[in-house]
Amino acid sequence: MHQNRNPSSGSHSDSSNHNSNYSSNYSSNYDTDLWNEDLAPTTLEQRNWNWFHYASLWVAMVVCVPTYMIAAGLVSEGMNWWQAIATVLLGNMIVLVPMVMIGHAGAKHGLPFPVLLRSAFGTKGARIPAVARGLVACGWFGIQTWVGGSAIYVILNALTGNTFHGTTLPFLGIDIAQTLCFFAFWLIHIFFIRSGTQSIRWLESYCAPFLILMGLALLFWAYQKAGGFGEMLSAPSQFGEGAPKEGKFLSVFFSSLTAMVGFWATVALNIPDFTRFAKSQKDQILGQAVGLPLPMALFAFIGVAVTSATVTIYGEAIWDPVVLTSKMGGISVVIALFALALSTLTTNLAANVVAPAYGFSNLNPSKISFKMGGYITAGIGLAMFPWKLLESSGGFIFTWLIGYSALLGPIAGILMADYFIVKKCDLEIDALFRHDGQYGANNGWNWNGIIAFIAGVLPNLPGFFHTAGFIKNVPIIFDILYQYAWFTGLFIAGALYLLMTKFSQNTSMASNQHLFEAEKG
């Protein structure tokens, strides 16, 4: 039975490709709990992002503190510098594949991620993976906001002679000044959330070249100051013969590779939120290929090289760029930290606000707009105590990054299987916004998608609980599966979804044939 239809009479035009338009005033036929203007397919006029916009988007997202520090975690686990950079590069080349494939649906049909989910999970079932993706983004939002707030904290201390601090607050574990800086940086995000996605595109496009220059300038400064990059780039791997971790390279490598994939597994899911604005498939594919793998590896190298130089300059390896810039002295501190805060802002807005904003809007489109969804994201990120997630590099990589990749891998596998193999890239757009269409069958729940999602997550849970310290021992097979958590979930869920869908189709065909023969008889 239909729910009340949206009475909006605004005229829109749209296309499932770039050559055909849907009828105007399409919103009048859609269910109010499935449609609002933010979730509606983009019009031809809105599709104005070219390849440079996507490359800039990725460069602006890549240049951030977690990227700078990510190779640090790999080196601390025993890799030498080139093994760490190669792992980062390979992981990003791998995640580029689902990024481009899932992005295809956005570019062709103009749909955001939560709406695309309805094809595989049902009009109601889609809310589960949308919220799962959104909650992960809330965690990342909090982490990035904490990093940006820390940069502001150091800037103020540099300008005031290291007097900007206060009493450590019980329960929070940070001082009053840190809390205020965190909140101030949080408010900057609120401004851009209020201004919408086009303001984010503008910010990314203008900031990307500046951020690249600042990264290279930091690299040049470190090289000049240290007279070379020093000890760390010449340090051997800890996995060689006679080394402390001899014979353990593959175990660390595959876990780290999964973590690298997990780093952008979030955006790989909701990339349609951006590619829905693409002028063409070529623009989104070329832009992402140019903007993601190599810049990610380059900025990770800057992190390793600059840190290696700090051993010579300061007598210790300083991985945290906030701590490093606080030691640099002079106006360079303010400039470097401004760039750091700016890079954090651009990454956070694009990677960690857009997806949950659409996801929360999808829960109740008639009451939750994109902006309101963004405010909800910011509120959850504020309440998650993100500094707790960054207490150790091992916890950051092996618990946080791999842990949520175990949750997101199955969603990616189901989406790709459904869109490319089952639907063959062809979607009935109207049905995505109506409970009485093909995607609203079984009261809005596609149980093939739901069951496949659960089956993809379950094998990784024992390994996650073991790594996180919730349980002491598990059979070794579960630790091995967890090392490949994203891949494990993707292939299990995708394959099971295809098998169940094929079985459902065969059962339906057999039933229809039986009814036809009965009527004929």
Secondary structure, 3 states (H helix, E strand, C coil): CCCCECCCCCCCCCCCCCCCCCCCCHHHHCECCCCCCCCCCCCHHHCCECHHHHHHHHHHHHCCHHHHHHHHHHHHCCCCHHHHHHHHHHHHHHHHHHHHHHHHHHHHHCCCHHHHHHHHHCCCCCHHHHHHHHHHHHHHHHHHHHHHHHHHHHHHHHHCCCCCCCCECCCCCCEHHHHHHHHHHHHHHHHHHHHCHHHHHHHHHHHHHHHHHHHHHHHHHHHHHHCCCCHHHHCCCCCCCCCCCCCCHHHHHHHHHHHHHHHHHHHHHHCHHHHCCECCHHHHHHHHHHHCHHHHHHHHHHHHHHHHHHHHHHCCCCCCHHHHHHHHCCHHHHHHHHHHHHHHHHHHHHHHCHHHHHHHHHHCCCCCCHHHHHHHHHHHHHHCCHHHHHCCHHHHHHHHHHHHHHHHHHHHHHHHHHHHHHCCCCCCCHHHHCCCCHHHHHHHCCHHHHHHHHHHHHHHHHHHHHHCCCCCCCCHHHHHHHHCHHHHHHHHHHHHHHHHHHHHHHHHHHHHHHHHHHHHC
